[in-house]
Amino acid sequence: MVYLAQRLAFSSLPMLLQARELRIPERSGHSPLPGPIDLSIEVGDRIILTGPSGSGKSTLLRCLAMLDARTAGSLQYKNSSVQGDNVPAFRRSVVYLAQSPVRFPMLVEDSLRRAFSFAASPHDYDPGHIDSLLDQLKLPRTILRRQLTQTSGGEAQRIALIRALALKPTILLLDEITSALDAETEACVVETLAHWFSGGDRAGVAVTHGAEVWAGDDNRRLHMETGTSLTEARP
């Protein structure tokens, strides 16, 4: 059994997300996620997740977001079990962003509005908020009328971040979301995330080989090794 040492039990910070015995059941004798994994994420956590390619970093983030149906174990969000009817609402509070966002054949604005078309969304689409995020991330407002399939990789990454932030999440799970950006645009993402963090009781986990998306303020570092372990080291 592989075990991840959790944060010290005497920590007084509010718990946001707690995973217990999290794993992907083995298939053909191999599991893409070291485990079972125990992991706690508290208010204010800015976590950097590192490890070699194929070690399971993306899989872990998807499991934490309840996006992989094969996931075994349990998740608690704000001390309540995540299961059944509360999963859709959970996925709007704990948001996963992929390195290469899916680009559906629709207008960018329609793709942003779509996130608010489900009953689990407690917020309404706010054009003013969207415009502000476009400005922060150096995207022209005219991009809203462009087909999502016609955006570049870097534009698609920033549009996905806008969609996530517009949902007003509590936890962001970021998977190489600046891989297609130049240094100047990366800096805009870092600044935007810092602004998001200042808005309340929030936390984030980021896989990154380039920019330190938490502006150098990460307080935890997790390292994964393929099929063996997930370990923690304080920066």
Secondary structure, 3 states (H helix, E strand, C coil): CCCCCCCCCCCCCCEEEEEEEEECCCECCECCCCCCEEEEEECCCEEEEECCCCCCHHHHHHHHCCCCCCCEEEEEECCEECCHHHHHHHHHHEEEECCCCCCCCCEHHHHHHHCCCCCCCCCCCCHHHHHHHHHHCCCCHHHHHCEHHHCCHHHHHHHHHHHHHHCCCCEEEEECCCCCCCHHHHHHHHHHHHHHHCCCCCEEEEECCCCCCCCCCCCEEEEEECCCEEEEECC
